[in-house]
Amino acid sequence: MMKAIWNDKVIAQSNETIVVENNHYFPLESVKSEYLEPSKTQTVCPWKGLASYYNLQVDGEKNNDAAWYYPEPKPAAREIQNYVAFWKGVQVVK
């Protein structure tokens, strides 16, 4: 079971993460949506496509753009559609 933890809270946990470029992508349904706040940030990956971001909001603390996902990934990354990955101090542990 993989877990994404930030500010002492489990943000996501799943046995079905997909690892791409050393990042664990969690199925969207395994992520606790009460901790997610949509961000306006977007970036582009040449082979995955346009990424959108979430801020994490936990116990009054905010971690801007700490989670990302690909709403409409390019064909090479289709497997991570509806999956979310984390960074910026979010611990991903087994």
Disulfide bonds with the S-S distance in Angstrom:
none
